[in-house]
Amino acid sequence: MYIPYMKIGEIIAYKNKDLTENYNADNNYYKNQFTNSNIITAESSEEKNINTRNDKKNNIKMILGILWAIGGAVALCILSFKFISFRKDMKEAIKAGDYKGYIIKKHDIYGLPAVFGILKPIIYVPYDFEEWGNENQRDMILLHEYTHIKRGDHIIRLFSMIILCVYWWNPLVWISVKLLHGDIEM
């Protein structure tokens, strides 16, 4: 006869004619009443497979989380390096005047006008800016850069780059940021 016996998460069935025979009260085991061949555990192979699958899923999630963090840190380091490098290059720029309350500085690093700075944005123009077209065209270029400041495009660019650092693995974010930067210039 098989009698079920509950033992911390397992159901053990064993063969026994007399439950009182050879009971060892010190260690709560039955002596000589059942052997290892008579023990049947209730934990099925399906439950073991589920536990193994859950462990594998947790390991994969952990590995993906680590890869995401490493990728984000690398992207943030690259962004920071570019920001520091650009800032260092722009310190060599020479003040050339102001436009509607914003400082204009001349530089010869990128050859194009740009706005840089968060709290006090500065308009940067190339050294040969005075030779570009006529006075009206130069005013239009400065107005274009001034419009970037008024719309907060320099801040939007910064946030877009931070979002890119967080979602570096998603190609749609890369495309969106590229399109956003193109739209900002219109």
C-alpha positions as CSV (number, residue, x, y, z in Angstrom):
1,M,0.0,0.0,0.0
2,Y,1.3,3.5,-0.8
3,I,0.7,6.3,1.8
4,P,1.5,9.9,0.9
5,Y,3.8,11.7,3.3
6,M,4.3,15.5,3.0
7,K,7.9,16.7,3.6
8,I,8.8,20.4,2.8
9,G,7.7,20.8,-0.8
10,E,7.8,17.1,-1.7
11,I,5.3,14.4,-1.5
12,I,6.9,11.1,-0.8
13,A,5.1,7.9,-1.2
14,Y,6.5,4.8,0.4
15,K,5.6,1.2,1.0
16,N,4.8,0.4,4.6
17,K,2.9,-2.3,6.4
18,D,3.3,-1.1,9.9
19,L,4.0,2.6,10.4
20,T,5.0,2.2,14.0
21,E,7.7,-0.3,13.5
22,N,11.3,0.8,13.7
23,Y,10.5,4.5,14.0
24,N,13.5,6.6,15.1
25,A,12.1,9.6,17.0
26,D,15.6,11.3,17.2
27,N,15.9,12.0,13.5
28,N,12.3,11.6,12.2
29,Y,13.1,8.9,9.7
30,Y,11.7,5.5,9.3
31,K,14.2,2.8,9.4
32,N,14.0,-0.3,7.2
33,Q,10.5,0.6,6.1
34,F,11.3,2.0,2.7
35,T,14.3,2.2,0.5
36,N,15.4,4.8,-2.0
37,S,13.7,2.8,-4.8
38,N,10.4,3.4,-3.1
39,I,10.7,7.2,-2.9
40,I,8.7,9.1,-5.5
41,T,8.9,12.8,-5.6
42,A,6.0,14.9,-6.7
43,E,8.2,17.5,-8.4
44,S,7.7,16.6,-12.0
45,S,10.2,17.0,-14.8
46,E,7.8,19.7,-16.2
47,E,8.2,21.8,-13.0
48,K,11.9,21.4,-13.2
49,N,11.8,22.6,-16.9
50,I,9.8,25.6,-15.8
51,N,12.3,26.5,-13.1
52,T,15.1,26.0,-15.5
53,R,13.4,28.2,-18.1
54,N,12.8,30.9,-15.5
55,D,16.4,30.8,-14.5
56,K,17.5,31.1,-18.2
57,K,15.1,34.1,-18.7
58,N,16.4,35.8,-15.6
59,N,20.0,35.3,-16.8
60,I,19.2,36.6,-20.3
61,K,17.5,39.7,-18.8
62,M,20.5,40.3,-16.6
63,I,22.9,40.0,-19.5
64,L,20.7,42.3,-21.7
65,G,20.5,44.8,-18.8
66,I,24.3,44.8,-18.5
67,L,24.7,45.2,-22.2
68,W,22.2,48.1,-22.3
69,A,24.0,49.8,-19.4
70,I,27.4,49.4,-21.1
71,G,26.1,50.7,-24.4
72,G,24.4,53.7,-22.7
73,A,27.6,54.5,-20.8
74,V,29.7,54.3,-24.0
75,A,27.2,56.6,-25.8
76,L,27.2,59.0,-22.9
77,C,31.0,59.0,-22.8
78,I,31.2,59.7,-26.6
79,L,28.6,62.5,-26.2
80,S,30.5,64.0,-23.2
81,F,33.8,63.8,-25.1
82,K,32.3,65.6,-28.1
83,F,30.7,68.3,-25.8
84,I,34.0,68.9,-23.9
85,S,36.0,68.9,-27.1
86,F,33.7,71.4,-28.8
87,R,33.6,73.6,-25.7
88,K,37.4,73.5,-25.5
89,D,37.6,74.5,-29.2
90,M,35.1,77.3,-28.7
91,K,37.1,78.9,-25.8
92,E,39.6,80.0,-28.5
93,A,36.9,81.9,-30.3
94,I,37.2,85.7,-30.4
95,K,34.4,88.0,-29.4
96,A,33.1,89.8,-32.5
97,G,30.1,91.7,-31.2
98,D,26.5,90.9,-30.3
99,Y,23.2,90.3,-32.0
100,K,19.9,91.1,-30.2
101,G,21.6,90.7,-26.8
102,Y,23.5,87.5,-27.6
103,I,27.3,87.4,-27.9
104,I,28.8,86.6,-31.3
105,K,32.2,85.0,-31.4
106,K,34.4,84.1,-34.4
107,H,36.0,80.7,-34.8
108,D,37.5,78.7,-37.5
109,I,36.8,75.2,-36.4
110,Y,33.8,74.0,-38.3
111,G,33.4,76.7,-40.9
112,L,29.7,77.2,-40.3
113,P,27.6,79.3,-37.9
114,A,26.4,77.6,-34.8
115,V,24.8,78.2,-31.4
116,F,26.4,76.7,-28.3
117,G,25.6,76.9,-24.7
118,I,22.7,76.1,-22.5
119,L,22.1,78.9,-20.0
120,K,23.9,81.7,-22.0
121,P,23.9,80.6,-25.6
122,I,26.5,82.1,-27.9
123,I,26.4,82.5,-31.6
124,Y,29.6,81.3,-33.3
125,V,30.5,82.4,-36.8
126,P,33.6,81.6,-38.9
127,Y,36.4,84.1,-39.1
128,D,35.6,84.9,-42.8
129,F,31.9,85.5,-42.0
130,E,32.3,89.2,-43.0
131,E,33.1,88.1,-46.5
132,W,30.0,86.0,-46.8
133,G,27.5,87.6,-49.3
134,N,26.2,91.0,-48.6
135,E,25.0,92.6,-45.3
136,N,21.4,91.4,-45.8
137,Q,22.5,87.8,-46.2
138,R,24.7,87.9,-43.1
139,D,21.8,89.4,-41.1
140,M,19.6,86.5,-42.3
141,I,22.2,84.0,-41.1
142,L,22.4,85.7,-37.7
143,L,18.6,85.8,-37.5
144,H,18.5,82.1,-38.3
145,E,20.9,81.4,-35.4
146,Y,18.9,83.8,-33.2
147,T,15.8,81.9,-34.0
148,H,17.5,78.7,-32.9
149,I,18.1,80.3,-29.5
150,K,14.5,81.7,-29.2
151,R,13.0,78.3,-30.0
152,G,15.3,76.5,-27.6
153,D,16.7,74.3,-30.4
154,H,20.1,74.0,-28.6
155,I,18.3,72.5,-25.5
156,I,16.1,70.2,-27.7
157,R,19.4,68.9,-29.3
158,L,20.8,68.2,-25.9
159,F,17.8,66.3,-24.8
160,S,17.7,64.4,-28.1
161,M,21.2,63.3,-27.5
162,I,20.5,62.2,-23.9
163,I,17.5,60.1,-25.3
164,L,19.8,58.6,-27.8
165,C,22.2,57.5,-25.0
166,V,19.3,55.8,-23.2
167,Y,17.8,54.2,-26.3
168,W,21.1,53.6,-28.2
169,W,20.0,50.1,-29.3
170,N,16.9,51.2,-31.1
171,P,17.4,52.2,-34.8
172,L,14.1,54.1,-34.9
173,V,15.5,56.5,-32.2
174,W,18.6,57.1,-34.3
175,I,16.5,57.8,-37.3
176,S,14.2,60.1,-35.3
177,V,17.1,62.1,-33.9
178,K,18.6,62.5,-37.3
179,L,15.2,63.7,-38.7
180,L,14.7,66.0,-35.7
181,H,18.1,67.6,-36.2
182,G,17.2,68.1,-39.9
183,D,13.9,69.7,-38.9
184,I,15.5,72.0,-36.4
185,E,17.6,73.5,-39.3
186,M,14.6,74.3,-41.4
